[in-house]
Amino acid sequence: MPSLVIDSSMLQSQELRSYLQASPDNFAVLADYAWIEIYKQRTLEAIKHGLSVVGDFPDQLILLRANGEIIQLDPKEPDLRERMQFKGTADRIREMAAIFRSATVDDAVILRQLHGHWNFANSLLPVLIEGAVEIAASLPEMEEQMFTKAEVRIIRTSSRYSAAMMETIYGAAVQIWETLAQAYRLPWQNLGDGRVAQTYLFRYALGLVIHLLFRIRSGSQPVKRMDRMSNDMIDLSFCVYASYFDGFMTADEKARWIHANLVAALEAVSR
């Protein structure tokens, strides 16, 4: 039963429709950021388009809990992937799709119902932009502290990383994870490498380091637009979600590269 995390830009794609049509055992995994991208546009047309594909396959959808809830999940308890999911969502999606297909839909009623969703989506944007500014400011310093000039050349030429470089990458991810865990006041200590690798925040931290590697490969260009950086951080969250499932449906080359390397790095940790 393959389950693919769907990038928000792919929600209305023929690729997603074909994937769901191919087998009733194919599932689309939708994260909170996918809905945020739809709701923040504040138009009924955007929501209708957002549901145009998934509304036809309500029994093949997996909806993930909010990012903040997933961060708090205890990795010591079993069935982490199951605990990340909302249950019984098919009826809700089916009901929403039916409302928007109705010829007698009352726009005023729908607007009132969705007002709270829009406010929630828009309230998250300043936080995302603030976080993107902090990360963008730290990237040049991270690069300088983590890698020698010779190692930077290895990254830019896609040569094989040395054992010392791999230790540096995982060490940086652990440090970032510890900082994030403290910021969220998570009580997890002495988990061991296997349990740590199960946590969302460690995977996000490792993804940040891999994002840095992509930046170095691309010439270490300075970040000029914070909206693009905030989009990169949203894409990184999609990559992390996808690392718990069977794959990632996205048209973004950078996101595909980060996801593939994140999965490979996690497999190396678990050996």
LUMTOR-818705 format. One line per 8 residues: number of its first residue (from 1); for each residue z, x, y of N, C-alpha, C, O. Coordinates in steps of 0.02 Angstrom, whole numbers, padded with zeros to 5 digits. Layout:
N
NUM) Z/X/Y/Z/X/Y/Z/X/Y/Z/X/Y  ...;
This chain:
271
1) 00000/00042/-00060/00000/00000/00000/00000/00044/00062/00053/00057/00090  -00058/00067/00085/-00061/00111/00144/-00039/00075/00207/-00056/00017/00219  -00001/00110/00248/00024/00084/00311/00008/00134/00366/00036/00189/00366  -00035/00115/00413/-00056/00160/00467/-00025/00137/00533/-00028/00078/00550  00003/00183/00570/00026/00169/00638/-00036/00165/00682/-00081/00206/00678  -00038/00113/00725/-00097/00100/00766/-00083/00118/00839/-00037/00091/00870  -00123/00163/00865/-00120/00180/00936/-00137/00117/00977/-00178/00077/00956  -00105/00110/01035/-00116/00050/01076/-00190/00042/01095/-00213/-00014/01103;
9) -00226/00098/01103/-00297/00094/01122/-00340/00068/01065/-00399/00052/01076  -00313/00065/01004/-00352/00043/00945/-00338/-00029/00926/-00366/-00054/00877  -00295/-00063/00963/-00274/-00130/00943/-00332/-00180/00941/-00332/-00226/00900  -00381/-00170/00984/-00437/-00218/00986/-00500/-00188/00953/-00555/-00214/00963  -00492/-00135/00916/-00551/-00099/00890/-00579/-00131/00826/-00543/-00163/00788  -00644/-00121/00816/-00676/-00141/00754/-00650/-00100/00696/-00647/-00125/00639  -00630/-00039/00709/-00602/00004/00657/-00539/-00027/00627/-00530/-00026/00566  -00496/-00053/00670/-00435/-00086/00645/-00452/-00149/00607/-00424/-00162/00554;
17) -00499/-00188/00633/-00518/-00250/00598/-00547/-00234/00528/-00531/-00267/00479  -00590/-00184/00525/-00620/-00164/00462/-00567/-00140/00412/-00570/-00156/00353  -00519/-00102/00437/-00464/-00077/00394/-00424/-00135/00365/-00408/-00135/00306  -00407/-00185/00406/-00367/-00241/00382/-00409/-00287/00337/-00382/-00316/00290  -00473/-00293/00351/-00516/-00335/00309/-00529/-00304/00241/-00541/-00339/00192  -00525/-00238/00237/-00543/-00203/00175/-00498/-00220/00117/-00521/-00222/00060  -00435/-00234/00130/-00388/-00250/00076/-00325/-00283/00105/-00301/-00263/00158  -00299/-00335/00072/-00237/-00366/00094/-00177/-00319/00087/-00123/-00334/00112;
25) -00187/-00263/00053/-00133/-00214/00045/-00134/-00161/00099/-00092/-00116/00099  -00181/-00166/00146/-00182/-00121/00204/-00139/-00149/00260/-00149/-00207/00280  -00092/-00109/00285/-00046/-00133/00336/-00054/-00094/00400/-00066/-00033/00400  -00048/-00129/00456/-00047/-00098/00523/00024/-00096/00548/00059/-00147/00548  00046/-00037/00570/00114/-00028/00595/00110/-00026/00671/00075/00016/00700  00146/-00071/00703/00144/-00077/00776/00212/-00057/00806/00264/-00084/00787  00211/-00009/00851/00272/00015/00884/00282/-00022/00951/00237/-00056/00975  00341/-00014/00979/00357/-00049/01042/00309/-00027/01098/00292/-00068/01141;
33) 00288/00036/01099/00244/00058/01153/00176/00023/01151/00144/00016/01203  00155/00002/01092/00092/-00035/01088/00097/-00100/01127/00050/-00119/01163  00153/-00135/01120/00163/-00198/01156/00173/-00185/01230/00150/-00223/01272  00207/-00130/01247/00219/-00114/01317/00153/-00105/01354/00144/-00128/01410  00105/-00070/01321/00040/-00059/01351/00004/-00125/01365/-00033/-00131/01414  00015/-00175/01323/-00015/-00240/01334/00021/-00278/01389/-00010/-00303/01436  00087/-00283/01383/00126/-00324/01429/00125/-00298/01501/00126/-00337/01548  00123/-00232/01509/00130/-00204/01576/00071/-00222/01621/00075/-00214/01682;
41) 00015/-00245/01591/-00043/-00263/01632/-00035/-00330/01667/-00072/-00346/01713  00014/-00369/01644/00033/-00432/01677/-00024/-00482/01683/-00030/-00517/01733  -00067/-00486/01632/-00119/-00536/01631/-00122/-00569/01563/-00110/-00537/01512  -00137/-00634/01563/-00144/-00669/01500/-00204/-00643/01461/-00202/-00641/01399  -00256/-00623/01496/-00315/-00596/01461/-00298/-00534/01421/-00322/-00524/01366  -00255/-00491/01450/-00236/-00429/01415/-00200/-00445/01351/-00210/-00413/01300  -00156/-00496/01353/-00118/-00514/01293/-00164/-00548/01241/-00157/-00536/01181  -00210/-00588/01265/-00258/-00619/01219/-00299/-00566/01183/-00310/-00570/01123;
49) -00322/-00516/01221/-00361/-00462/01191/-00317/-00422/01143/-00339/-00401/01090  -00253/-00411/01163/-00208/-00373/01121/-00197/-00405/01053/-00185/-00370/01004  -00200/-00471/01051/-00189/-00508/00989/-00254/-00525/00953/-00253/-00556/00900  -00311/-00506/00982/-00375/-00529/00956/-00388/-00506/00884/-00423/-00540/00847  -00361/-00448/00864/-00370/-00424/00796/-00308/-00437/00754/-00312/-00469/00702  -00251/-00414/00777/-00191/-00420/00736/-00170/-00493/00725/-00138/-00509/00675  -00189/-00537/00773/-00174/-00608/00765/-00209/-00639/00706/-00188/-00692/00681  -00263/-00608/00682/-00299/-00633/00624/-00270/-00609/00558/-00290/-00633/00505;
57) -00223/-00562/00561/-00195/-00533/00500/-00118/-00528/00505/-00090/-00475/00495  -00085/-00584/00519/-00012/-00582/00531/00027/-00558/00470/00082/-00530/00478  00001/-00568/00410/00037/-00547/00350/00027/-00474/00332/00053/-00450/00282  -00012/-00439/00373/-00025/-00368/00360/00001/-00324/00416/-00024/-00269/00428  00052/-00349/00451/00080/-00313/00507/00151/-00291/00493/00190/-00327/00462  00167/-00231/00515/00236/-00206/00514/00255/-00191/00587/00222/-00150/00619  00306/-00224/00611/00329/-00212/00680/00391/-00169/00678/00439/-00182/00642  00390/-00116/00718/00447/-00070/00720/00497/-00092/00772/00480/-00124/00822;
65) 00559/-00075/00760/00612/-00088/00808/00601/-00047/00871/00560/-00001/00872  00637/-00064/00924/00631/-00029/00987/00649/00045/00977/00689/00062/00934  00618/00087/01017/00628/00159/01012/00703/00177/01014/00726/00218/00974  00740/00147/01059/00811/00163/01065/00851/00146/01003/00899/00181/00986  00831/00093/00968/00865/00074/00906/00849/00123/00850/00892/00141/00811  00786/00144/00847/00766/00191/00794/00801/00258/00803/00820/00289/00753  00809/00279/00865/00844/00342/00878/00914/00341/00849/00940/00392/00827  00946/00283/00850/01016/00277/00829/01025/00269/00754/01082/00269/00730;
73) 00971/00262/00716/00978/00251/00644/01008/00312/00609/00986/00369/00621  01057/00300/00567/01092/00354/00532/01048/00381/00475/01032/00343/00430  01030/00445/00477/00987/00473/00424/01023/00482/00357/00991/00496/00307  01088/00474/00357/01126/00482/00295/01122/00419/00252/01136/00422/00192  01103/00363/00281/01096/00301/00244/01026/00296/00213/00979/00323/00241  01020/00262/00156/00954/00259/00122/00905/00213/00158/00923/00175/00203  00842/00218/00136/00789/00172/00159/00779/00174/00234/00776/00122/00267  00774/00234/00262/00766/00241/00335/00703/00206/00359/00705/00171/00409;
81) 00648/00215/00323/00585/00183/00344/00592/00107/00345/00566/00075/00391  00626/00079/00297/00636/00006/00296/00680/-00016/00355/00668/-00069/00384  00730/00024/00371/00775/00005/00425/00743/00011/00494/00768/-00016/00543  00686/00046/00498/00650/00051/00561/00612/-00013/00577/00589/-00022/00634  00605/-00058/00529/00560/-00115/00537/00598/-00180/00551/00653/-00191/00528  00564/-00223/00591/00585/-00292/00597/00559/-00329/00536/00504/-00315/00512  00598/-00376/00511/00576/-00416/00454/00558/-00487/00477/00582/-00511/00528  00515/-00519/00439/00496/-00588/00454/00456/-00596/00518/00465/-00645/00554;
89) 00412/-00549/00531/00374/-00551/00594/00308/-00589/00589/00279/-00607/00640  00285/-00602/00529/00219/-00633/00521/00216/-00701/00556/00166/-00716/00589  00268/-00742/00548/00268/-00808/00579/00266/-00804/00655/00233/-00845/00687  00300/-00755/00683/00301/-00747/00756/00232/-00728/00782/00209/-00756/00832  00198/-00682/00748/00131/-00662/00769/00083/-00720/00759/00040/-00733/00802  00090/-00756/00704/00046/-00813/00690/00055/-00866/00745/00005/-00896/00768  00117/-00878/00766/00130/-00928/00818/00101/-00907/00885/00070/-00948/00920  00109/-00843/00903/00082/-00819/00967/00006/-00823/00967/-00023/-00844/01017;
97) -00026/-00803/00912/-00098/-00806/00908/-00123/-00878/00914/-00174/-00891/00947  -00088/-00924/00882/-00108/-00995/00885/-00103/-01022/00956/-00145/-01061/00977  -00052/-01001/00992/-00043/-01024/01061/-00103/-01003/01103/-00129/-01043/01142  -00124/-00940/01095/-00177/-00916/01138/-00246/-00942/01117/-00293/-00940/01156  -00251/-00966/01055/-00315/-00995/01033/-00320/-01069/01053/-00374/-01098/01050  -00265/-01098/01073/-00264/-01169/01088/-00305/-01183/01151/-00299/-01149/01201  -00346/-01236/01147/-00386/-01255/01205/-00343/-01286/01260/-00364/-01290/01318  -00282/-01308/01242/-00239/-01341/01291/-00181/-01297/01313/-00131/-01321/01337;
105) -00189/-01231/01304/-00135/-01186/01322/-00118/-01193/01396/-00163/-01193/01439  -00054/-01199/01410/-00029/-01207/01479/-00013/-01137/01505/00038/-01108/01486  -00055/-01111/01549/-00045/-01043/01575/00022/-01035/01608/00054/-00983/01602  00045/-01086/01644/00108/-01081/01680/00167/-01073/01631/00213/-01035/01643  00164/-01111/01576/00217/-01106/01525/00217/-01037/01493/00270/-01006/01484  00158/-01014/01475/00152/-00948/01443/00176/-00893/01491/00210/-00847/01470  00157/-00899/01554/00178/-00849/01602/00254/-00845/01607/00282/-00791/01613  00286/-00902/01606/00359/-00902/01609/00389/-00870/01547/00438/-00833/01551;
113) 00359/-00884/01489/00385/-00856/01427/00377/-00780/01424/00419/-00745/01396  00323/-00755/01454/00308/-00683/01450/00336/-00643/01508/00331/-00581/01509  00366/-00677/01556/00392/-00642/01615/00443/-00589/01596/00442/-00533/01623  00487/-00606/01549/00538/-00558/01528/00508/-00498/01494/00531/-00441/01503  00455/-00509/01453/00421/-00453/01420/00390/-00406/01471/00393/-00345/01464  00359/-00434/01522/00327/-00393/01573/00379/-00351/01611/00369/-00291/01622  00434/-00383/01629/00487/-00347/01665/00513/-00289/01623/00525/-00234/01649  00522/-00302/01558/00547/-00249/01513/00498/-00192/01510/00517/-00133/01515;
121) 00434/-00207/01502/00382/-00155/01497/00380/-00113/01560/00378/-00052/01558  00381/-00147/01618/00376/-00111/01681/00439/-00071/01696/00436/-00020/01731  00497/-00095/01671/00560/-00059/01684/00561/00008/01650/00598/00053/01671  00523/00016/01596/00523/00079/01559/00480/00133/01592/00490/00192/01578  00433/00113/01634/00386/00162/01661/00419/00216/01703/00402/00274/01694  00465/00200/01749/00497/00254/01788/00532/00304/01743/00532/00364/01757  00564/00281/01689/00598/00326/01643/00548/00372/01609/00560/00432/01601  00491/00344/01588/00440/00385/01556/00412/00438/01603/00403/00496/01584;
129) 00400/00418/01666/00373/00465/01715/00424/00519/01731/00406/00578/01738  00488/00500/01738/00540/00549/01752/00545/00600/01695/00549/00660/01708  00543/00576/01633/00546/00621/01577/00485/00666/01574/00490/00725/01557  00427/00639/01591/00365/00679/01591/00369/00735/01643/00346/00791/01630  00398/00721/01702/00404/00771/01754/00449/00829/01730/00432/00887/01740  00504/00812/01697/00550/00863/01673/00517/00907/01619/00523/00968/01620  00481/00875/01573/00448/00912/01520/00393/00956/01548/00386/01014/01528  00353/00929/01594/00299/00967/01624/00326/01030/01659/00296/01083/01655;
137) 00383/01022/01693/00412/01079/01729/00437/01133/01681/00439/01192/01699  00456/01113/01620/00486/01160/01573/00435/01196/01530/00451/01247/01499  00373/01172/01527/00324/01201/01482/00309/01275/01494/00310/01314/01447  00295/01295/01556/00281/01367/01567/00340/01411/01547/00330/01464/01518  00400/01389/01562/00459/01429/01544/00467/01432/01468/00483/01485/01441  00455/01377/01434/00459/01377/01361/00410/01426/01331/00427/01465/01287  00348/01424/01356/00296/01469/01330/00317/01542/01339/00310/01583/01293  00343/01559/01399/00361/01628/01413/00419/01651/01370/00420/01709/01347;
145) 00468/01607/01359/00527/01625/01321/00514/01629/01246/00544/01670/01211  00469/01588/01221/00459/01582/01149/00411/01634/01120/00421/01658/01065  00359/01651/01158/00305/01690/01128/00288/01752/01170/00289/01750/01232  00272/01805/01135/00246/01865/01169/00173/01853/01186/00142/01805/01164  00145/01899/01226/00074/01893/01244/00029/01898/01182/-00022/01864/01177  00050/01941/01135/00011/01947/01074/00013/01882/01034/-00037/01862/01004  00070/01849/01033/00077/01786/00996/00038/01730/01030/00009/01687/00997  00037/01731/01097/-00004/01683/01134/-00077/01690/01115/-00113/01641/01108;
153) -00101/01753/01108/-00170/01764/01087/-00183/01736/01017/-00237/01709/01004  -00134/01744/00973/-00141/01716/00905/-00149/01640/00908/-00192/01612/00873  -00109/01607/00950/-00112/01534/00956/-00180/01513/00984/-00210/01465/00960  -00204/01549/01035/-00267/01530/01068/-00328/01543/01024/-00379/01511/01033  -00322/01589/00979/-00379/01604/00935/-00373/01569/00867/-00412/01583/00821  -00323/01525/00861/-00311/01487/00798/-00302/01533/00738/-00322/01516/00683  -00273/01591/00750/-00258/01637/00695/-00195/01616/00658/-00159/01571/00680  -00183/01647/00601/-00125/01629/00561/-00061/01650/00596/-00054/01707/00618;
161) -00013/01603/00599/00050/01618/00631/00092/01663/00586/00090/01657/00525  00128/01710/00617/00173/01753/00579/00237/01715/00560/00251/01662/00587  00274/01743/00513/00338/01713/00493/00385/01709/00552/00422/01660/00559  00384/01760/00595/00428/01761/00653/00410/01704/00701/00454/01673/00731  00345/01690/00709/00324/01636/00752/00347/01568/00725/00369/01525/00762  00341/01560/00659/00364/01497/00628/00439/01488/00638/00461/01432/00652  00477/01541/00631/00549/01537/00643/00564/01518/00715/00609/01478/00729  00525/01545/00762/00533/01529/00832/00519/01455/00845/00556/01422/00881;
169) 00466/01430/00815/00447/01359/00824/00501/01313/00798/00522/01266/00832  00525/01325/00737/00576/01281/00708/00643/01290/00745/00680/01242/00754  00658/01352/00766/00719/01363/00803/00720/01326/00869/00771/01298/00888  00663/01326/00904/00658/01289/00967/00665/01214/00955/00698/01179/00995  00635/01189/00901/00641/01118/00886/00714/01098/00872/00736/01046/00895  00750/01140/00836/00820/01126/00822/00860/01126/00886/00903/01082/00895  00848/01173/00931/00884/01175/00994/00871/01112/01035/00917/01083/01064  00808/01092/01039/00791/01031/01076/00824/00971/01044/00851/00928/01079;
177) 00822/00968/00977/00853/00912/00941/00928/00909/00956/00954/00854/00968  00962/00965/00955/01034/00965/00968/01048/00940/01039/01096/00903/01050  01007/00962/01086/01015/00939/01156/01005/00864/01161/01044/00829/01194  00952/00838/01129/00939/00766/01131/00993/00727/01096/01014/00675/01121  01016/00751/01039/01068/00716/01001/01132/00711/01043/01165/00659/01042  01149/00764/01078/01208/00762/01122/01198/00713/01179/01244/00677/01197  01138/00712/01207/01123/00667/01263/01130/00594/01242/01152/00552/01280  01111/00580/01179/01116/00511/01153/01184/00499/01119/01196/00445/01093;
185) 01227/00549/01121/01295/00544/01093/01293/00524/01019/01332/00482/00996  01248/00555/00983/01244/00542/00912/01295/00586/00874/01301/00645/00889  01330/00557/00827/01386/00593/00795/01366/00635/00736/01409/00655/00696  01301/00651/00728/01278/00684/00667/01288/00759/00672/01262/00792/00717  01325/00785/00625/01337/00856/00621/01332/00878/00548/01346/00839/00502  01312/00940/00538/01308/00968/00471/01267/00925/00423/01287/00911/00367  01209/00903/00448/01167/00859/00406/01129/00898/00353/01114/00870/00300  01114/00961/00365/01069/00997/00320/00997/00986/00342/00981/00935/00374;
193) 00954/01034/00326/00885/01032/00350/00848/00968/00330/00811/00940/00370  00858/00945/00268/00822/00886/00244/00840/00824/00283/00796/00785/00302  00904/00814/00296/00926/00755/00334/00906/00761/00407/00884/00711/00437  00913/00820/00436/00893/00829/00506/00819/00811/00514/00801/00778/00563  00777/00832/00467/00706/00819/00472/00689/00745/00467/00634/00725/00484  00736/00704/00443/00725/00632/00439/00737/00597/00506/00712/00542/00516  00774/00629/00551/00792/00595/00613/00732/00591/00660/00690/00636/00662  00729/00537/00697/00675/00528/00746/00677/00584/00798/00625/00612/00816;
201) 00737/00600/00822/00742/00649/00877/00721/00719/00856/00692/00756/00896  00734/00739/00793/00710/00804/00771/00634/00804/00768/00602/00852/00790  00605/00751/00741/00532/00747/00736/00501/00746/00806/00448/00775/00817  00534/00713/00853/00510/00713/00922/00515/00782/00951/00469/00805/00986  00571/00817/00939/00580/00885/00964/00527/00932/00935/00498/00973/00972  00515/00927/00870/00463/00968/00839/00394/00951/00868/00353/00995/00878  00383/00887/00880/00320/00865/00911/00312/00894/00981/00256/00911/01000  00366/00900/01018/00362/00930/01085/00340/01003/01081/00299/01026/01121;
209) 00367/01039/01032/00347/01109/01023/00273/01113/01003/00237/01156/01026  00251/01067/00960/00181/01067/00940/00137/01048/00999/00081/01074/01006  00161/01003/01042/00125/00987/01104/00117/01050/01146/00064/01061/01176  00169/01091/01149/00165/01154/01185/00112/01199/01155/00074/01232/01191  00108/01201/01088/00058/01242/01055/-00013/01219/01074/-00058/01260/01084  -00023/01153/01077/-00088/01127/01098/-00104/01149/01169/-00161/01167/01184  -00054/01146/01212/-00064/01168/01282/-00084/01241/01285/-00129/01259/01323  -00051/01283/01245/-00068/01354/01244/-00139/01364/01218/-00177/01404/01246;
217) -00157/01328/01164/-00225/01334/01136/-00277/01316/01188/-00333/01342/01188  -00259/01270/01233/-00306/01245/01283/-00306/01286/01347/-00340/01268/01395  -00268/01342/01348/-00269/01386/01405/-00210/01382/01451/-00210/01411/01505  -00157/01345/01431/-00096/01340/01470/-00109/01315/01541/-00081/01341/01590  -00151/01264/01547/-00167/01237/01612/-00106/01201/01641/-00071/01165/01605  -00093/01208/01706/-00036/01173/01737/-00047/01098/01737/-00104/01074/01741  00008/01061/01732/00005/00988/01732/-00001/00965/01805/00042/00979/01846  -00055/00929/01820/-00066/00906/01888/-00055/00831/01896/-00039/00808/01951;
225) -00062/00794/01842/-00054/00721/01848/00002/00699/01801/-00003/00705/01740  00055/00671/01831/00112/00650/01791/00097/00588/01750/00128/00577/01698  00049/00547/01772/00033/00488/01732/00002/00510/01666/00015/00478/01614  -00038/00564/01667/-00066/00589/01604/-00011/00619/01560/-00013/00612/01498  00037/00652/01591/00091/00682/01552/00134/00627/01521/00155/00634/01464  00147/00573/01558/00186/00519/01529/00148/00486/01472/00178/00465/01422  00082/00481/01479/00041/00455/01423/00045/00501/01363/00046/00477/01306  00047/00567/01375/00054/00614/01320/00119/00603/01283/00122/00609/01221;
233) 00173/00588/01319/00238/00577/01288/00238/00512/01247/00271/00508/01195  00203/00461/01271/00195/00400/01232/00156/00414/01169/00174/00391/01115  00101/00452/01176/00061/00471/01117/00103/00510/01068/00095/00503/01007  00148/00553/01093/00191/00592/01049/00237/00546/01009/00249/00558/00950  00262/00493/01041/00303/00445/01004/00263/00412/00948/00290/00401/00894  00200/00395/00962/00158/00367/00909/00151/00417/00851/00153/00398/00793  00141/00481/00868/00135/00532/00816/00198/00536/00774/00194/00544/00713  00256/00530/00806/00319/00533/00769/00326/00472/00724/00343/00479/00665;
241) 00312/00413/00750/00315/00353/00707/00269/00361/00647/00287/00346/00591  00208/00386/00660/00159/00393/00606/00181/00442/00553/00159/00437/00496  00224/00490/00571/00247/00539/00522/00291/00507/00468/00303/00537/00416  00316/00447/00480/00356/00412/00430/00312/00368/00385/00335/00345/00333  00249/00358/00404/00205/00313/00367/00146/00352/00338/00152/00413/00327  00090/00319/00325/00036/00350/00286/-00020/00377/00329/-00069/00405/00302  -00016/00371/00393/-00069/00397/00435/-00066/00367/00505/-00022/00327/00521  -00114/00387/00546/-00115/00369/00617/-00186/00352/00636/-00231/00393/00628;
249) -00197/00291/00662/-00262/00270/00686/-00264/00279/00762/-00233/00242/00799  -00302/00329/00784/-00308/00343/00855/-00376/00375/00868/-00404/00408/00824  -00401/00366/00928/-00464/00398/00948/-00450/00460/00989/-00497/00494/01010  -00387/00476/01001/-00369/00532/01044/-00365/00597/01004/-00326/00602/00957  -00406/00646/01022/-00410/00708/00984/-00343/00746/00986/-00321/00772/00935  -00312/00750/01045/-00249/00786/01050/-00196/00753/01006/-00159/00787/00971  -00192/00687/01008/-00142/00651/00968/-00154/00662/00894/-00107/00671/00855  -00217/00662/00873/-00233/00675/00802/-00210/00745/00782/-00182/00754/00728;
257) -00222/00794/00825/-00204/00863/00810/-00128/00870/00805/-00102/00902/00759  -00092/00841/00853/-00019/00846/00853/00009/00811/00791/00055/00837/00760  -00017/00752/00774/00008/00716/00716/-00003/00756/00652/00042/00764/00612  -00064/00783/00644/-00080/00821/00583/-00034/00882/00576/-00011/00897/00521  -00022/00917/00631/00019/00976/00628/00093/00959/00622/00131/00997/00592  00114/00903/00649/00183/00880/00640/00196/00864/00567/00248/00884/00540  00151/00829/00535/00159/00812/00464/00161/00875/00422/00202/00881/00377  00116/00923/00437/00115/00985/00399/00180/01024/00408/00205/01053/00360;
265) 00206/01025/00469/00268/01061/00483/00327/01028/00446/00370/01063/00420  00328/00962/00445/00383/00927/00410/00379/00939/00335/00431/00945/00302  00319/00942/00308/00312/00957/00237/00337/01027/00222/00368/01039/00170  00325/01074/00267/00349/01143/00257/00426/01145/00259/00456/01182/00221  00456/01105/00302/00529/01102/00308/00559/01076/00243/00612/01099/00222  00526/01028/00212/00555/00994/00154/00546/01033/00089/00574/01013/00037  00509/01088/00090/00497/01126/00028/00561/01164/00008/00561/01199/-00043;
